[in-house]
Amino acid sequence: MLTKVHTGLEPVQGNWWKPAHKAEKVWVAIAFGWCLVLFAMMPLWHWKGGQNPSGVRTRVDPKAFYARTAEFARQYRVGSDRGLPIVQPPPGADVYLTAMTFQWYPILQLVRGQRYRLHISSLDNNHGFSLYPLNVNFQIVPGYDYALEVTPTASGDFRIICNEFCGIGHHTMVGRVIVLDSAGREIARSGEVR
Ligand code: CUA
């Protein structure tokens, strides 16, 4: 037995051509109105909500940025942890952090309450910067230097988790930020070679 096949030459069954019910029109109008509200929220949130870091963004050569980061790490190195330098820049300094498959270079050591200009970029592909357990979330794109004005408000030993899938070692891409207390004292931590 042949199955009835619908072609574009004949109209489909049903009553789709009849005007929409009043309730449907009301719902469409409500949804459209809500879309406009959310659309207006985007710029509003940017200027009023304080959720978007309004940093300076400039184009940068990824290799040059990494070279600058290495120079920064050599200049202010105070120790090391599993081969990665621990770097403590003076307050107010420009701080450099490079994301690469699959690590964050170097380990930053900052002082609570001091202001820094944090430059972040990537050497290879897209990575995601999220500072655990704080609510800081940022996308890192190669070729761009994101300079963020940061003032650590909590001391502790924090982890940078990559939250953008970047390859086979994505889940191992964990970095470290140490924030000393406002007197510059170290906090208790373990598993580190100095
Ligand atoms: Cu880097 Cu995922």
Backbone and ligand atoms as CSV (ligand in chain L), in Angstrom:
chain,resi,resn,atom,element,x,y,z
A,1,MET,N,N,0.832,-1.195,0.000
A,1,MET,CA,C,0.000,0.000,0.000
A,1,MET,C,C,0.873,1.254,0.000
A,2,LEU,N,N,0.478,2.198,-0.812
A,2,LEU,CA,C,1.254,3.436,-0.898
A,2,LEU,C,C,0.956,4.364,0.268
A,3,THR,N,N,1.996,4.918,0.842
A,3,THR,CA,C,1.801,5.909,1.901
A,3,THR,C,C,1.527,7.250,1.244
A,4,LYS,N,N,0.567,7.976,1.776
A,4,LYS,CA,C,0.260,9.282,1.199
A,4,LYS,C,C,1.409,10.250,1.502
A,5,VAL,N,N,1.966,10.803,0.443
A,5,VAL,CA,C,3.081,11.738,0.612
A,5,VAL,C,C,2.595,13.151,0.358
A,6,HIS,N,N,2.967,14.059,1.284
A,6,HIS,CA,C,2.547,15.440,1.107
A,6,HIS,C,C,3.562,16.180,0.246
A,7,THR,N,N,3.118,16.849,-0.789
A,7,THR,CA,C,4.018,17.672,-1.603
A,7,THR,C,C,3.633,19.133,-1.414
A,8,GLY,N,N,4.524,20.016,-1.842
A,8,GLY,CA,C,4.279,21.452,-1.709
A,8,GLY,C,C,3.193,21.951,-2.643
A,9,LEU,N,N,2.698,21.067,-3.534
A,9,LEU,CA,C,1.701,21.500,-4.520
A,9,LEU,C,C,0.298,21.572,-3.931
A,10,GLU,N,N,0.081,20.832,-2.859
A,10,GLU,CA,C,-1.248,20.847,-2.245
A,10,GLU,C,C,-1.166,21.448,-0.849
A,11,PRO,N,N,-2.205,22.133,-0.420
A,11,PRO,CA,C,-2.156,22.756,0.915
A,11,PRO,C,C,-2.123,21.721,2.028
A,12,VAL,N,N,-1.437,22.038,3.140
A,12,VAL,CA,C,-1.408,21.120,4.275
A,12,VAL,C,C,-2.754,21.126,4.966
A,13,GLN,N,N,-3.019,20.030,5.679
A,13,GLN,CA,C,-4.284,19.921,6.383
A,13,GLN,C,C,-4.280,20.811,7.627
A,14,GLY,N,N,-5.442,21.189,8.072
A,14,GLY,CA,C,-5.532,21.970,9.296
A,14,GLY,C,C,-6.122,23.343,9.038
A,15,ASN,N,N,-6.067,24.184,10.044
A,15,ASN,CA,C,-6.690,25.500,9.914
A,15,ASN,C,C,-5.691,26.616,10.162
A,16,TRP,N,N,-4.432,26.373,9.748
A,16,TRP,CA,C,-3.364,27.330,10.033
A,16,TRP,C,C,-3.582,28.668,9.358
A,17,TRP,N,N,-4.377,28.709,8.296
A,17,TRP,CA,C,-4.561,29.973,7.566
A,17,TRP,C,C,-5.580,30.885,8.211
A,18,LYS,N,N,-6.297,30.351,9.206
A,18,LYS,CA,C,-7.306,31.193,9.863
A,18,LYS,C,C,-6.602,32.173,10.797
A,19,PRO,N,N,-7.142,33.386,11.014
A,19,PRO,CA,C,-6.486,34.379,11.878
A,19,PRO,C,C,-6.246,33.815,13.279
A,20,ALA,N,N,-5.113,34.265,13.900
A,20,ALA,CA,C,-4.761,33.777,15.235
A,20,ALA,C,C,-5.828,34.191,16.250
A,21,HIS,N,N,-5.965,33.331,17.249
A,21,HIS,CA,C,-6.902,33.633,18.332
A,21,HIS,C,C,-6.403,34.844,19.104
A,22,LYS,N,N,-7.291,35.562,19.735
A,22,LYS,CA,C,-6.927,36.769,20.470
A,22,LYS,C,C,-5.882,36.481,21.553
A,23,ALA,N,N,-6.037,35.353,22.251
A,23,ALA,CA,C,-5.095,34.987,23.317
A,23,ALA,C,C,-3.680,34.813,22.753
A,24,GLU,N,N,-3.585,34.235,21.545
A,24,GLU,CA,C,-2.274,34.028,20.937
A,24,GLU,C,C,-1.619,35.366,20.613
A,25,LYS,N,N,-2.432,36.295,20.110
A,25,LYS,CA,C,-1.897,37.629,19.790
A,25,LYS,C,C,-1.386,38.313,21.053
A,26,VAL,N,N,-2.127,38.170,22.149
A,26,VAL,CA,C,-1.725,38.786,23.416
A,26,VAL,C,C,-0.398,38.204,23.879
A,27,TRP,N,N,-0.247,36.878,23.781
A,27,TRP,CA,C,1.004,36.249,24.224
A,27,TRP,C,C,2.194,36.673,23.369
A,28,VAL,N,N,1.966,36.781,22.071
A,28,VAL,CA,C,3.041,37.226,21.184
A,28,VAL,C,C,3.451,38.657,21.544
A,29,ALA,N,N,2.444,39.495,21.821
A,29,ALA,CA,C,2.725,40.894,22.188
A,29,ALA,C,C,3.505,40.961,23.504
A,30,ILE,N,N,3.116,40.123,24.479
A,30,ILE,CA,C,3.825,40.107,25.773
A,30,ILE,C,C,5.273,39.661,25.579
A,31,ALA,N,N,5.466,38.582,24.797
A,31,ALA,CA,C,6.818,38.066,24.555
A,31,ALA,C,C,7.672,39.113,23.855
A,32,PHE,N,N,7.085,39.796,22.875
A,32,PHE,CA,C,7.826,40.817,22.136
A,32,PHE,C,C,8.205,41.979,23.062
A,33,GLY,N,N,7.243,42.386,23.906
A,33,GLY,CA,C,7.504,43.461,24.869
A,33,GLY,C,C,8.641,43.088,25.819
A,34,TRP,N,N,8.632,41.825,26.257
A,34,TRP,CA,C,9.678,41.361,27.186
A,34,TRP,C,C,11.051,41.324,26.491
A,35,CYS,N,N,11.056,40.965,25.215
A,35,CYS,CA,C,12.298,40.985,24.429
A,35,CYS,C,C,12.890,42.391,24.429
A,36,LEU,N,N,12.030,43.374,24.253
A,36,LEU,CA,C,12.510,44.758,24.224
A,36,LEU,C,C,13.072,45.170,25.588
A,37,VAL,N,N,12.419,44.722,26.654
A,37,VAL,CA,C,12.911,45.029,28.001
A,37,VAL,C,C,14.310,44.432,28.191
A,38,LEU,N,N,14.473,43.143,27.827
A,38,LEU,CA,C,15.782,42.485,27.985
A,38,LEU,C,C,16.843,43.154,27.114
A,39,PHE,N,N,16.426,43.584,25.933
A,39,PHE,CA,C,17.352,44.254,25.025
A,39,PHE,C,C,17.849,45.556,25.652
A,40,ALA,N,N,16.934,46.277,26.298
A,40,ALA,CA,C,17.303,47.539,26.949
A,40,ALA,C,C,18.178,47.289,28.178
A,41,MET,N,N,18.024,46.104,28.775
A,41,MET,CA,C,18.801,45.772,29.978
A,41,MET,C,C,20.290,45.639,29.682
A,42,MET,N,N,20.629,45.224,28.455
A,42,MET,CA,C,22.042,44.972,28.136
A,42,MET,C,C,22.902,46.218,28.335
A,43,PRO,N,N,22.582,47.339,27.664
A,43,PRO,CA,C,23.373,48.555,27.926
A,43,PRO,C,C,23.182,49.060,29.352
A,44,LEU,N,N,21.978,48.892,29.884
A,44,LEU,CA,C,21.694,49.355,31.249
A,44,LEU,C,C,22.594,48.630,32.250
A,45,TRP,N,N,22.710,47.319,32.073
A,45,TRP,CA,C,23.545,46.505,32.971
A,45,TRP,C,C,25.011,46.879,32.848
A,46,HIS,N,N,25.395,47.197,31.626
A,46,HIS,CA,C,26.793,47.548,31.407
A,46,HIS,C,C,27.161,48.818,32.169
A,47,TRP,N,N,26.283,49.829,32.105
A,47,TRP,CA,C,26.610,51.130,32.716
A,47,TRP,C,C,26.211,51.200,34.175
A,48,LYS,N,N,25.080,50.561,34.545
A,48,LYS,CA,C,24.560,50.697,35.910
A,48,LYS,C,C,24.850,49.490,36.788
A,49,GLY,N,N,24.907,48.304,36.192
A,49,GLY,CA,C,25.002,47.081,36.989
A,49,GLY,C,C,26.399,46.776,37.497
A,50,GLY,N,N,27.414,47.363,36.853
A,50,GLY,CA,C,28.786,47.101,37.285
A,50,GLY,C,C,29.200,45.663,37.071
A,51,GLN,N,N,28.545,44.968,36.138
A,51,GLN,CA,C,28.866,43.561,35.934
A,51,GLN,C,C,29.918,43.357,34.863
A,52,ASN,N,N,30.003,44.301,33.952
A,52,ASN,CA,C,30.954,44.134,32.867
A,52,ASN,C,C,32.218,44.918,33.176
A,53,PRO,N,N,33.356,44.251,33.178
A,53,PRO,CA,C,34.589,44.989,33.427
A,53,PRO,C,C,34.911,45.879,32.236
A,54,SER,N,N,34.853,47.188,32.453
A,54,SER,CA,C,35.135,48.117,31.373
A,54,SER,C,C,36.622,48.392,31.333
A,55,GLY,N,N,37.368,47.418,30.877
A,55,GLY,CA,C,38.812,47.561,30.817
A,55,GLY,C,C,39.262,48.175,29.510
A,56,VAL,N,N,40.554,48.375,29.401
A,56,VAL,CA,C,41.147,48.862,28.168
A,56,VAL,C,C,41.438,47.631,27.320
A,57,ARG,N,N,41.060,47.661,26.077
A,57,ARG,CA,C,41.331,46.509,25.237
A,57,ARG,C,C,42.119,46.947,24.020
A,58,THR,N,N,43.253,46.326,23.838
A,58,THR,CA,C,44.070,46.684,22.685
A,58,THR,C,C,44.510,45.425,21.955
A,59,ARG,N,N,44.825,45.579,20.695
A,59,ARG,CA,C,45.351,44.464,19.923
A,59,ARG,C,C,46.801,44.231,20.307
A,60,VAL,N,N,47.189,42.969,20.349
A,60,VAL,CA,C,48.550,42.659,20.722
A,60,VAL,C,C,48.989,41.391,19.995
A,61,ASP,N,N,50.280,41.318,19.676
A,61,ASP,CA,C,50.804,40.102,19.067
A,61,ASP,C,C,50.965,39.054,20.175
A,62,PRO,N,N,50.351,37.870,20.036
A,62,PRO,CA,C,50.389,36.873,21.112
A,62,PRO,C,C,51.804,36.549,21.607
A,63,LYS,N,N,52.759,36.422,20.671
A,63,LYS,CA,C,54.130,36.084,21.073
A,63,LYS,C,C,54.776,37.232,21.838
A,64,ALA,N,N,54.486,38.451,21.398
A,64,ALA,CA,C,55.037,39.629,22.078
A,64,ALA,C,C,54.452,39.739,23.485
A,65,PHE,N,N,53.171,39.410,23.607
A,65,PHE,CA,C,52.532,39.461,24.925
A,65,PHE,C,C,53.150,38.426,25.859
A,66,TYR,N,N,53.404,37.236,25.319
A,66,TYR,CA,C,54.010,36.193,26.144
A,66,TYR,C,C,55.424,36.596,26.565
A,67,ALA,N,N,56.164,37.215,25.653
A,67,ALA,CA,C,57.519,37.680,25.967
A,67,ALA,C,C,57.466,38.732,27.079
A,68,ARG,N,N,56.458,39.603,27.014
A,68,ARG,CA,C,56.292,40.637,28.043
A,68,ARG,C,C,55.962,39.997,29.391
A,69,THR,N,N,55.127,38.940,29.344
A,69,THR,CA,C,54.770,38.225,30.568
A,69,THR,C,C,56.002,37.566,31.189
A,70,ALA,N,N,56.831,36.952,30.339
A,70,ALA,CA,C,58.047,36.276,30.826
A,70,ALA,C,C,58.994,37.299,31.456
A,71,GLU,N,N,59.093,38.463,30.843
A,71,GLU,CA,C,59.929,39.549,31.367
A,71,GLU,C,C,59.410,40.012,32.737
A,72,PHE,N,N,58.110,40.166,32.819
A,72,PHE,CA,C,57.448,40.541,34.077
A,72,PHE,C,C,57.722,39.502,35.163
A,73,ALA,N,N,57.632,38.211,34.788
A,73,ALA,CA,C,57.841,37.123,35.740
A,73,ALA,C,C,59.286,37.112,36.245
A,74,ARG,N,N,60.221,37.401,35.356
A,74,ARG,CA,C,61.628,37.408,35.751
A,74,ARG,C,C,61.909,38.580,36.701
A,75,GLN,N,N,61.271,39.702,36.410
A,75,GLN,CA,C,61.507,40.925,37.182
A,75,GLN,C,C,61.028,40.822,38.634
A,76,TYR,N,N,59.866,40.215,38.847
A,76,TYR,CA,C,59.261,40.252,40.181
A,76,TYR,C,C,59.115,38.878,40.820
A,77,ARG,N,N,59.888,37.908,40.343
A,77,ARG,CA,C,59.765,36.549,40.849
A,77,ARG,C,C,60.179,36.464,42.322
A,78,VAL,N,N,59.330,35.827,43.137
A,78,VAL,CA,C,59.664,35.665,44.556
A,78,VAL,C,C,59.743,34.199,44.974
A,79,GLY,N,N,59.396,33.288,44.082
A,79,GLY,CA,C,59.441,31.872,44.427
A,79,GLY,C,C,58.944,31.049,43.271
A,80,SER,N,N,58.710,29.761,43.530
A,80,SER,CA,C,58.158,28.934,42.459
A,80,SER,C,C,57.333,27.805,43.037
A,81,ASP,N,N,56.432,27.304,42.239
A,81,ASP,CA,C,55.576,26.200,42.637
A,81,ASP,C,C,55.469,25.261,41.441
A,82,ARG,N,N,56.025,24.055,41.575
A,82,ARG,CA,C,56.005,23.056,40.508
A,82,ARG,C,C,56.460,23.638,39.156
A,83,GLY,N,N,57.574,24.357,39.202
A,83,GLY,CA,C,58.156,24.853,37.965
A,83,GLY,C,C,57.619,26.199,37.485
A,84,LEU,N,N,56.494,26.621,38.066
A,84,LEU,CA,C,55.945,27.914,37.654
A,84,LEU,C,C,56.413,28.998,38.624
A,85,PRO,N,N,56.858,30.142,38.112
A,85,PRO,CA,C,57.286,31.204,39.008
A,85,PRO,C,C,56.111,31.839,39.764
A,86,ILE,N,N,56.368,32.153,41.038
A,86,ILE,CA,C,55.409,32.939,41.807
A,86,ILE,C,C,55.896,34.376,41.706
A,87,VAL,N,N,55.038,35.273,41.249
A,87,VAL,CA,C,55.458,36.624,40.928
A,87,VAL,C,C,54.684,37.644,41.762
A,88,GLN,N,N,55.423,38.463,42.483
A,88,GLN,CA,C,54.767,39.487,43.296
A,88,GLN,C,C,55.182,40.885,42.845
A,89,PRO,N,N,54.351,41.522,42.038
A,89,PRO,CA,C,54.667,42.864,41.557
A,89,PRO,C,C,54.380,43.893,42.641
A,90,PRO,N,N,55.000,45.074,42.579
A,90,PRO,CA,C,54.682,46.115,43.552
A,90,PRO,C,C,53.265,46.646,43.324
A,91,PRO,N,N,52.611,47.162,44.389
A,91,PRO,CA,C,51.261,47.714,44.238
A,91,PRO,C,C,51.224,48.780,43.150
A,92,GLY,N,N,50.162,48.765,42.378
A,92,GLY,CA,C,50.001,49.750,41.318
A,92,GLY,C,C,50.660,49.348,40.013
A,93,ALA,N,N,51.370,48.222,40.029
A,93,ALA,CA,C,52.112,47.813,38.833
A,93,ALA,C,C,51.201,47.214,37.771
A,94,ASP,N,N,51.748,47.133,36.572
A,94,ASP,CA,C,51.090,46.404,35.503
A,94,ASP,C,C,51.415,44.925,35.688
A,95,VAL,N,N,50.383,44.107,35.706
A,95,VAL,CA,C,50.520,42.678,35.974
A,95,VAL,C,C,50.170,41.920,34.701
A,96,TYR,N,N,50.946,40.896,34.386
A,96,TYR,CA,C,50.720,40.152,33.141
A,96,TYR,C,C,50.413,38.692,33.423
A,97,LEU,N,N,49.403,38.191,32.718
A,97,LEU,CA,C,49.009,36.792,32.852
A,97,LEU,C,C,48.717,36.239,31.463
A,98,THR,N,N,49.412,35.161,31.097
A,98,THR,CA,C,49.190,34.563,29.778
A,98,THR,C,C,48.507,33.203,29.922
A,99,ALA,N,N,47.452,33.017,29.164
A,99,ALA,CA,C,46.767,31.726,29.103
A,99,ALA,C,C,47.308,30.972,27.905
A,100,MET,N,N,47.583,29.683,28.077
A,100,MET,CA,C,48.044,28.865,26.946
A,100,MET,C,C,47.632,27.427,27.209
A,101,THR,N,N,47.609,26.617,26.168
A,101,THR,CA,C,47.252,25.210,26.353
A,101,THR,C,C,48.396,24.503,27.103
A,102,PHE,N,N,48.245,24.017,28.271
A,102,PHE,CA,C,47.059,24.102,29.106
A,102,PHE,C,C,47.478,24.633,30.478
A,103,GLN,N,N,47.932,25.863,30.493
A,103,GLN,CA,C,48.295,26.429,31.787
A,103,GLN,C,C,48.135,27.951,31.808
A,104,TRP,N,N,48.196,28.475,33.019
A,104,TRP,CA,C,48.164,29.926,33.233
A,104,TRP,C,C,49.542,30.322,33.735
A,105,TYR,N,N,50.149,31.292,33.070
A,105,TYR,CA,C,51.522,31.664,33.397
A,105,TYR,C,C,51.598,33.144,33.717
A,106,PRO,N,N,52.229,33.560,34.818
A,106,PRO,CA,C,52.763,32.756,35.918
A,106,PRO,C,C,51.739,32.675,37.065
A,107,ILE,N,N,52.218,32.335,38.268
A,107,ILE,CA,C,51.382,32.400,39.463
A,107,ILE,C,C,51.504,33.819,40.008
A,108,LEU,N,N,50.377,34.475,40.235
A,108,LEU,CA,C,50.418,35.861,40.716
A,108,LEU,C,C,50.274,35.908,42.228
A,109,GLN,N,N,51.040,36.775,42.832
A,109,GLN,CA,C,50.903,37.000,44.270
A,109,GLN,C,C,50.647,38.490,44.477
A,110,LEU,N,N,49.428,38.809,44.904
A,110,LEU,CA,C,49.015,40.208,45.047
A,110,LEU,C,C,48.741,40.517,46.507
A,111,VAL,N,N,48.592,41.795,46.800
A,111,VAL,CA,C,48.303,42.208,48.172
A,111,VAL,C,C,46.890,42.776,48.224
A,112,ARG,N,N,46.159,42.312,49.221
A,112,ARG,CA,C,44.778,42.729,49.393
A,112,ARG,C,C,44.680,44.252,49.555
A,113,GLY,N,N,43.691,44.856,48.892
A,113,GLY,CA,C,43.456,46.283,49.026
A,113,GLY,C,C,44.318,47.150,48.125
A,114,GLN,N,N,45.268,46.537,47.424
A,114,GLN,CA,C,46.115,47.314,46.514
A,114,GLN,C,C,45.540,47.232,45.103
A,115,ARG,N,N,45.822,48.280,44.347
A,115,ARG,CA,C,45.269,48.339,43.005
A,115,ARG,C,C,46.321,47.891,41.983
A,116,TYR,N,N,45.885,47.101,41.011
A,116,TYR,CA,C,46.779,46.634,39.953
A,116,TYR,C,C,46.079,46.775,38.606
A,117,ARG,N,N,46.900,46.844,37.581
A,117,ARG,CA,C,46.327,46.762,36.240
A,117,ARG,C,C,46.698,45.396,35.678
A,118,LEU,N,N,45.685,44.563,35.582
A,118,LEU,CA,C,45.908,43.178,35.169
A,118,LEU,C,C,45.717,43.013,33.661
A,119,HIS,N,N,46.814,42.648,32.978
A,119,HIS,CA,C,46.751,42.394,31.537
A,119,HIS,C,C,46.613,40.897,31.321
A,120,ILE,N,N,45.570,40.493,30.610
A,120,ILE,CA,C,45.387,39.067,30.323
A,120,ILE,C,C,45.285,38.870,28.818
A,121,SER,N,N,45.966,37.860,28.325
A,121,SER,CA,C,45.802,37.487,26.923
A,121,SER,C,C,46.125,36.004,26.760
A,122,SER,N,N,45.942,35.520,25.544
A,122,SER,CA,C,46.200,34.111,25.276
A,122,SER,C,C,47.300,33.963,24.237
A,123,LEU,N,N,48.094,32.911,24.388
A,123,LEU,CA,C,49.179,32.656,23.434
A,123,LEU,C,C,48.667,31.889,22.213
A,124,ASP,N,N,47.649,31.059,22.404
A,124,ASP,CA,C,47.210,30.222,21.286
A,124,ASP,C,C,45.728,30.366,20.929
A,125,ASN,N,N,44.847,29.717,21.677
A,125,ASN,CA,C,43.436,29.849,21.302
A,125,ASN,C,C,42.601,30.362,22.462
A,126,ASN,N,N,41.281,30.314,22.286
A,126,ASN,CA,C,40.390,30.874,23.299
A,126,ASN,C,C,40.444,30.099,24.618
A,127,HIS,N,N,40.510,30.832,25.692
A,127,HIS,CA,C,40.427,30.246,27.021
A,127,HIS,C,C,39.438,31.072,27.835
A,128,GLY,N,N,39.031,30.512,28.961
A,128,GLY,CA,C,38.104,31.237,29.823
A,128,GLY,C,C,38.722,31.432,31.192
A,129,PHE,N,N,38.694,32.661,31.665
A,129,PHE,CA,C,39.259,32.973,32.975
A,129,PHE,C,C,38.131,33.017,33.985
A,130,SER,N,N,38.126,32.069,34.928
A,130,SER,CA,C,37.186,32.211,36.040
A,130,SER,C,C,37.965,31.977,37.320
A,131,LEU,N,N,37.759,32.892,38.245
A,131,LEU,CA,C,38.527,32.866,39.484
A,131,LEU,C,C,37.701,32.183,40.553
A,132,TYR,N,N,38.123,30.973,40.907
A,132,TYR,CA,C,37.383,30.176,41.871
A,132,TYR,C,C,37.865,30.485,43.288
A,133,PRO,N,N,36.974,30.641,44.266
A,133,PRO,CA,C,35.524,30.513,44.211
A,133,PRO,C,C,34.797,31.846,44.034
A,134,LEU,N,N,35.472,32.872,43.549
A,134,LEU,CA,C,34.815,34.166,43.387
A,134,LEU,C,C,34.039,34.226,42.071
A,135,ASN,N,N,33.177,35.190,41.957
A,135,ASN,CA,C,32.374,35.325,40.752
A,135,ASN,C,C,33.050,36.271,39.758
A,136,VAL,N,N,34.163,35.786,39.203
A,136,VAL,CA,C,34.867,36.553,38.178
A,136,VAL,C,C,34.946,35.671,36.955
A,137,ASN,N,N,34.530,36.185,35.827
A,137,ASN,CA,C,34.413,35.367,34.643
A,137,ASN,C,C,34.782,36.193,33.422
A,138,PHE,N,N,35.733,35.689,32.649
A,138,PHE,CA,C,36.213,36.500,31.539
A,138,PHE,C,C,36.698,35.620,30.399
A,139,GLN,N,N,36.377,36.032,29.189
A,139,GLN,CA,C,36.837,35.269,28.031
A,139,GLN,C,C,38.170,35.821,27.541
A,140,ILE,N,N,39.110,34.917,27.298
A,140,ILE,CA,C,40.450,35.317,26.877
A,140,ILE,C,C,40.656,34.929,25.418
A,141,VAL,N,N,40.854,35.924,24.594
A,141,VAL,CA,C,40.988,35.706,23.159
A,141,VAL,C,C,42.403,36.092,22.727
A,142,PRO,N,N,43.081,35.218,21.960
A,142,PRO,CA,C,44.433,35.588,21.512
A,142,PRO,C,C,44.394,36.835,20.628
A,143,GLY,N,N,45.447,37.641,20.733
A,143,GLY,CA,C,45.507,38.843,19.902
A,143,GLY,C,C,44.944,40.075,20.572
A,144,TYR,N,N,44.332,39.889,21.754
A,144,TYR,CA,C,43.793,41.027,22.491
A,144,TYR,C,C,44.358,41.064,23.899
A,145,ASP,N,N,44.736,42.254,24.318
A,145,ASP,CA,C,45.217,42.467,25.678
A,145,ASP,C,C,44.074,43.119,26.452
A,146,TYR,N,N,43.551,42.374,27.413
A,146,TYR,CA,C,42.491,42.929,28.250
A,146,TYR,C,C,43.129,43.472,29.517
A,147,ALA,N,N,43.123,44.759,29.664
A,147,ALA,CA,C,43.716,45.359,30.855
A,147,ALA,C,C,42.599,45.705,31.824
A,148,LEU,N,N,42.582,44.999,32.937
A,148,LEU,CA,C,41.515,45.202,33.918
A,148,LEU,C,C,42.089,45.860,35.159
A,149,GLU,N,N,41.381,46.868,35.663
A,149,GLU,CA,C,41.785,47.488,36.918
A,149,GLU,C,C,41.238,46.614,38.042
A,150,VAL,N,N,42.127,46.000,38.804
A,150,VAL,CA,C,41.649,45.104,39.859
A,150,VAL,C,C,42.200,45.509,41.225
A,151,THR,N,N,41.373,45.346,42.226
A,151,THR,CA,C,41.764,45.547,43.623
A,151,THR,C,C,41.265,44.332,44.388
A,152,PRO,N,N,42.173,43.409,44.767
A,152,PRO,CA,C,41.708,42.226,45.501
A,152,PRO,C,C,41.047,42.630,46.821
A,153,THR,N,N,39.867,42.092,47.076
A,153,THR,CA,C,39.130,42.442,48.287
A,153,THR,C,C,39.141,41.302,49.306
A,154,ALA,N,N,39.723,40.168,48.932
A,154,ALA,CA,C,39.780,39.043,49.857
A,154,ALA,C,C,41.148,38.386,49.731
A,155,SER,N,N,41.738,38.013,50.869
A,155,SER,CA,C,43.017,37.316,50.805
A,155,SER,C,C,42.759,35.816,50.774
A,156,GLY,N,N,43.716,35.093,50.219
A,156,GLY,CA,C,43.546,33.648,50.126
A,156,GLY,C,C,44.335,33.081,48.977
A,157,ASP,N,N,44.168,31.797,48.769
A,157,ASP,CA,C,44.862,31.078,47.719
A,157,ASP,C,C,43.803,30.656,46.703
A,158,PHE,N,N,43.743,31.360,45.589
A,158,PHE,CA,C,42.645,31.155,44.647
A,158,PHE,C,C,43.089,30.364,43.419
A,159,ARG,N,N,42.135,29.758,42.776
A,159,ARG,CA,C,42.404,28.995,41.559
A,159,ARG,C,C,41.763,29.669,40.360
A,160,ILE,N,N,42.519,29.676,39.253
A,160,ILE,CA,C,41.946,30.136,37.994
A,160,ILE,C,C,41.531,28.887,37.233
A,161,ILE,N,N,40.270,28.785,36.918
A,161,ILE,CA,C,39.762,27.629,36.189
A,161,ILE,C,C,39.475,28.071,34.758
A,162,CYS,N,N,39.943,27.282,33.794
A,162,CYS,CA,C,39.608,27.581,32.399
A,162,CYS,C,C,38.198,27.085,32.144
A,163,ASN,N,N,37.326,27.992,31.726
A,163,ASN,CA,C,35.934,27.585,31.510
A,163,ASN,C,C,35.522,27.660,30.042
A,164,GLU,N,N,36.513,27.633,29.167
A,164,GLU,CA,C,36.234,27.617,27.729
A,164,GLU,C,C,36.926,26.356,27.199
A,165,PHE,N,N,36.177,25.459,26.569
A,165,PHE,CA,C,36.816,24.217,26.124
A,165,PHE,C,C,37.928,24.533,25.127
A,166,CYS,N,N,39.158,24.111,25.459
A,166,CYS,CA,C,40.311,24.513,24.638
A,166,CYS,C,C,41.134,23.324,24.175
A,167,GLY,N,N,40.663,22.115,24.385
A,167,GLY,CA,C,41.393,20.956,23.891
A,167,GLY,C,C,41.431,19.837,24.907
A,168,ILE,N,N,42.273,18.848,24.599
A,168,ILE,CA,C,42.309,17.606,25.358
A,168,ILE,C,C,42.700,17.822,26.824
A,169,GLY,N,N,43.489,18.870,27.100
A,169,GLY,CA,C,43.930,19.102,28.475
A,169,GLY,C,C,43.160,20.207,29.181
A,170,HIS,N,N,42.035,20.576,28.602
A,170,HIS,CA,C,41.217,21.675,29.145
A,170,HIS,C,C,40.965,21.548,30.650
A,171,HIS,N,N,40.613,20.316,31.064
A,171,HIS,CA,C,40.254,20.110,32.473
A,171,HIS,C,C,41.449,20.246,33.413
A,172,THR,N,N,42.671,20.218,32.858
A,172,THR,CA,C,43.853,20.329,33.723
A,172,THR,C,C,44.343,21.778,33.800
A,173,MET,N,N,43.691,22.657,33.078
A,173,MET,CA,C,44.177,24.032,32.984
A,173,MET,C,C,43.726,24.843,34.206
A,174,VAL,N,N,44.492,24.692,35.253
A,174,VAL,CA,C,44.173,25.362,36.510
A,174,VAL,C,C,45.343,26.260,36.893
A,175,GLY,N,N,45.066,27.503,37.144
A,175,GLY,CA,C,46.099,28.452,37.539
A,175,GLY,C,C,45.937,28.857,38.989
A,176,ARG,N,N,46.779,29.778,39.417
A,176,ARG,CA,C,46.775,30.120,40.838
A,176,ARG,C,C,47.008,31.616,41.038
A,177,VAL,N,N,46.226,32.215,41.921
A,177,VAL,CA,C,46.428,33.604,42.340
A,177,VAL,C,C,46.459,33.618,43.860
A,178,ILE,N,N,47.560,34.130,44.413
A,178,ILE,CA,C,47.678,34.213,45.862
A,178,ILE,C,C,47.447,35.670,46.258
A,179,VAL,N,N,46.565,35.890,47.207
A,179,VAL,CA,C,46.356,37.252,47.695
A,179,VAL,C,C,46.778,37.302,49.163
A,180,LEU,N,N,47.832,38.094,49.423
A,180,LEU,CA,C,48.310,38.266,50.791
A,180,LEU,C,C,47.374,39.221,51.525
A,181,ASP,N,N,47.412,39.207,52.860
A,181,ASP,CA,C,46.549,40.141,53.584
A,181,ASP,C,C,47.103,41.563,53.427
A,182,SER,N,N,46.333,42.552,53.891
A,182,SER,CA,C,46.679,43.950,53.598
A,182,SER,C,C,48.033,44.359,54.178
A,183,ALA,N,N,48.545,43.579,55.179
A,183,ALA,CA,C,49.866,43.879,55.729
A,183,ALA,C,C,50.950,43.174,54.924
A,184,GLY,N,N,50.566,42.449,53.879
A,184,GLY,CA,C,51.533,41.754,53.040
A,184,GLY,C,C,52.008,40.445,53.628
A,185,ARG,N,N,51.275,39.944,54.631
A,185,ARG,CA,C,51.665,38.677,55.260
A,185,ARG,C,C,51.172,37.502,54.446
A,186,GLU,N,N,51.965,36.449,54.492
A,186,GLU,CA,C,51.558,35.228,53.796
A,186,GLU,C,C,50.443,34.550,54.547
A,187,ILE,N,N,49.654,33.825,53.817
A,187,ILE,CA,C,48.596,33.045,54.447
A,187,ILE,C,C,49.032,31.588,54.420
A,188,ALA,N,N,48.468,30.800,55.303
A,188,ALA,CA,C,48.848,29.390,55.380
A,188,ALA,C,C,48.479,28.675,54.094
A,189,ARG,N,N,49.417,27.928,53.558
A,189,ARG,CA,C,49.115,27.114,52.388
A,189,ARG,C,C,50.057,25.919,52.361
A,190,SER,N,N,49.745,24.980,51.502
A,190,SER,CA,C,50.532,23.760,51.507
A,190,SER,C,C,50.897,23.333,50.101
A,191,GLY,N,N,51.774,22.345,50.033
A,191,GLY,CA,C,52.121,21.754,48.753
A,191,GLY,C,C,52.915,22.655,47.833
A,192,GLU,N,N,53.765,23.460,48.416
A,192,GLU,CA,C,54.476,24.421,47.583
A,192,GLU,C,C,55.966,24.402,47.877
A,193,VAL,N,N,56.747,24.560,46.845
A,193,VAL,CA,C,58.196,24.605,46.987
A,193,VAL,C,C,58.635,26.051,46.751
A,194,ARG,N,N,59.405,26.582,47.669
A,194,ARG,CA,C,59.834,27.978,47.517
A,194,ARG,C,C,61.300,28.060,47.250
L,1,CUA,CU1,CU,42.006,26.619,28.438
L,1,CUA,CU2,CU,40.048,25.297,28.580
